[in-house]
Amino acid sequence: MDEDGFKTYLTERKSSEEIISEAIKLMRQFELFLQTNYNESISIDNATGEDAEKFVKKLIDEGENSLENLVTIARYGYFSRNERLYVSMLELVDGSDVGEVLFQKIGEALGESKRDLLFIDTEIPPLGTPSKDKPKFTKNIMERMETELDTTTCQKILSEVAHGIPKDHYKKEREKFIEAGSLDEYLKRKRKQNISTLEKHREEGTLFFNQEITDEVLEYVMSRPDVLTGERRGDVIYHTKIPFLAHKYLKEKDPQMKRYYACHCAWVRETILQDDMDISPNFCYCSGGFTKQPWEVAFGQNLEVRMVKSVLQGDTECAFELPIPDEFLEESGE
């Protein structure tokens, strides 16, 4: 473990002495855990994702599985260029609050009594739970929701989850939209910026969130205006999700594996490879809500979202439609 290097890295990030001290303490615990239980010569510099999951399980058992601790491990992976460690921790953290936020949104929509009945004898997986252990919860809560609620209500509640990200997170989208002067110009600029971001990751060999950007991935996104940015098609924005692992997705021939590499959602992804567990595609309205939120901020109003394609219903990609508000259709001459 490179303690001095990690301290310098955290100092450059403007971390306080207290935060740095706690981070070093945690990483020492991680390395000691691995050396004590698995291999005396192992270092967290070459720890695997499986190693990280074992340590996080210990943190869960001890009540130390805070977001700060998991992010610290991810940061060490990034600092030490241990991509396996970094990506595995991102996957444990990304969307980890969906269960808690869904619990909250159901309460807001239906009241606490109805919510508590839906969640009776159901434990929300704790932060740090591996993807393979989350679908059982998802299947259980979706079956209860679809039994007790109509389809429209289920979809609306799920579309409000949006990973619990506040709309203020996207406030710059409103500024960019106004500055662009029209929807079509906004889309043009947004797409240009997204392509530029991918090009930068490809040139520098860095990850775009969790994934490598190859020439093939860049060409794919450039050939599909609907992917990543979204494309105006008549009176809707048509948005196709960039595959979770696009470089593997593009090479894959097997339809089942292609669906697996397309799926971003840790709460359902593993079921794609299982024949004995199906989860309702309506759960993908959670992803739809995540997709529509920046557009709601840009337009300055709430929007509906319609799921068009989902890997949970057999498609090889996930896509959503967002109806464009009337005033912006008129502006574009529709």
N, C-alpha and C positions, 0 to 999 in steps of 0.2 A: 504494500500500500504506500502510495506516494503522499504522505501527510503534508509535507512542506508545499508540494505543488498544489494540492487541493486547498490548502489554506490561502495560498496566493490567488488561486482561481476565485474563491469565495470573497476574498478581500476586494478583488477587482470588480465583483458584482455588487459592491457596497454593502455586504453583509456585516452585521454587528459582531463584535467580539464574542458575545454570548451565543449567537447563532452558529458562528464558526466553531466554538468550543463544543457545542452540542452535536454538530455535524461530525466532527472528528471522533467524538465519543461513540456515536452510533456506528460509524464505519469500522472502528476498532472492534466493536461488538460483533459486527457482521463477519469480519475476518476471523476472529477468535471462534465464532460459532462454526464456521466452515472447517477450520483447522482441527477443532476438538472433535467434531462429529464425523468428518469425512476424509480429510487429507491434511496431514501436518504441514505439507509444503504448499498448499493452495494459497493463492492470493486473490483478493477481490478484483485485482486488475485483470484476471482472466476468468472470473466467475461467470457461470452460465445463467440463463434465465431460470432454469430449474433450481439452481443454487439459491437464487434470489427468492423464489417462491417458498422454498423451505424456511428461509430466514423470516420472511414476512409472515408465514404461518406462526412462527414463534412470537412475533410481535403481536399478532392477533390474539393469541392465547394469553399474552401478558397485558393486553389492553394498551399496547404501545403503537398500534397501527394508525398513527395520525397521518394526515395528508402531508404534513411537514416532513415526517420521517421517510415516507415513501418518495417524496420529491427529492430529498437529500440523496437517497440511493441512486435515483435516476441521474441526478447532477454529477455524482461521482462517475457513473457510467459514461456520461457525455464527456466529462473532463479527461478521463483515462482512455477515451476512444474505445471503450469496450461496448461495441454496438449491441451485442447480445444482452448485456445487462441493461443498457439504456432502453432498448425497445421493449424488453419484458416488463420493465417498471412502468413505461408509458402505458402499456396495455392494462396493467393493474389499476392505473389511476384514471385513464380516459373513460368518461361516462360512468365512473364508479358510484356517483350519487343518484343515478337514475331511479333506483328503488326508493330512496328517501324522498326524492322530489315527486315521484308518482304518488306516494303515500300522502304528501302534502296537497297535491293538486286534486286528488279524489276527495279529500276532506273539504277543500274549498268549494268544489262543485256539488257535492252530495251531502255534506255535513259529517261531523265526526262519528256519529252513531253508525251511519251506513258504511263509512270508511272502515271503522273498526270491525264490522261484521265481515267485510270483504277480506280483511287481513287477519281474521281470527286464526290462531294456530299456524300462522305463517311468519317466519322470521326473515327479515330483509338481510341478504348476505352482507357481511361487514366489509368495510374498505380493505382492499388487498386480496379479496377472494379471486382465485383464478377463473378464467373464462369458462373452463370445463365444468365448474361447480355452480354457475349462475342460472343456466336454463331451467332447472327444476323450479326455481322460484318464479321465473317468467311464465312458464306454462301454467303453473298453479293460479297465479293472479289473473292471467288472461282468461282462463276458463271460468273463473268466478265473475269477472267483469262481464264477459259475453253472456253468461247465464242470467245475471241480474240486471243488466243494462241493455238498452237498444244500441245498435251498431253506431249510429251517429254520435251518441253520447260517449261511447268508448273512444271513438276516433278523436273527438274534440278534446277530451281529457288528455289523451296520450300526446296530442299535438301541442299541448301547453307545457309539456315537461322540459323540452329543449335543454337537457342536461343541467337545468337550474341556472343557466347563464342569464344574467339580467340584460334587458334591452340596451341599457347604457353602454354595454360592452361594444355595441355596434354604432354608437352615435356618429362616428366619422362617416358612416355610409350615408347618413342624411345630408351631411355637408357636401360629400362628393356628388350626390344626386342633384342637389340644388345647383352646384357649380357646373355640372355637365349641361344643364339646361333642357335636357330631354331624356326620355327613357332610352332611346336608341343610342344616344351618345354615351350615356352612363354605362350601358352594356358593353359598348365598344371599349371604353376606358378600363372597365373592370376586367374584361377578358385580356386586354393587353398587359395589365398589371399581373394577373395570374400566370400568364405565359412567361413573363419576365421573372417571376419568382421561381418557377420550375426550372427555367434556364440557369438561374444562379445556383440552384441546388445541384443541377447536373454538372455544371462547370467546376464547382467547388468540392463535389463528391460528398455533400452533406445530405442529411435526411430531410425530406418533406414530411413533417410530423413523424410518422413511423416508417416511411418507405423511401427506398432508393429511386431516384429519377434517372432513368436511362434514356438513350436516344429514342428508343421505341416508345417509351411512355410519353415523352414530349411530343413525338409525332402523332401519337394517338389522341392526346388532348387537343393538339392544334387542328386535327382533322374533325373534331367533334365539338362544335360551339356549345352544345348542351351540357357537355361534361365539365364539372368543376365550377364554371361561371353561370351557366344557364343561358337559354336562347329564347328570344321572343318568337312565338309561333301564333300568329293571329292575336287572340285576346288573352293569351296566357304566357307566363314564363315557364318554359319546359326545362327542368333541371335534372340531369342524370348525375348520380354520385360517381366521383372518381373511384375506381376499385381500391379496396383497402391495401392490397399488395398488387399494384398495377403491373409491375414487371413480370410477376409470376402469372397473373391473370392473362396477360397477352400471349404467353407461351403455352398456356394450358389448353389441352384438347378435350379432356374429360369434362362433361357438363357439370357434374357434381362438384368437382374440385374448382371449376371456374366460378361457380356460385359461392364457394367457400372463400376464395380469394377476393371476391367482390364485396363481401359483407364486412361492414365496419363494426357491427354491434356485438360487443362482448357478451351481451345478455341472451343472444340467440345463435351466434355463429356456429358453435360446436354442434348444434343439432343438424346442421346441413350434412354432416358426415355420419349421422346416426339414423338408422332405419326405424327405431322404436320410440322416437320423440318428435312430434310435430308441434309447432307453435303457430298460432294464428297470424297470418300476414298483417292483420290489423295492428299488431305491435309496431310495425314499421311506421305508423303515424307519429311515433316518437321521433324518428329520424326526419319525417316530414316537417315536424314542428321546428327542429333544429335548422332545417333548410329554409323555412319561411321567415324565421325571425329577423335576419339582416334585411330582408326585403320589406318587412313591416316597418322597420326603422327608416329605411330609404324612402318609402312611400308616405310615411307618417300616419299610418293607420293599420288596423288589424286586417289580416287576410285569411281566406280559407286555403286549404291545401288538399289536393287530391292525389292519392297514390295511383300511379299508372303501371309501374312494374315493381316487383319485389322478388328477391331470391327465395323468399319463404313461400312463394306461390309458383316456383319453378322457373322464373325468369333468370337470365344470366347477368342482369344488371338491375339497379334500383333507380326509379325515376319518379318525379313528382311534377304536378302542374299547379301553378299559382295564378289564379285569375287576376288579370291586371285591372285596377280600379278604373271606372269609366272615364274620369277626367284625364287620365294619362293615355287612354285609347283615343280620345278626341284630339289630344295634343299631337298624336302620331298620325292622325288622319284616318283612323279606322272607322 
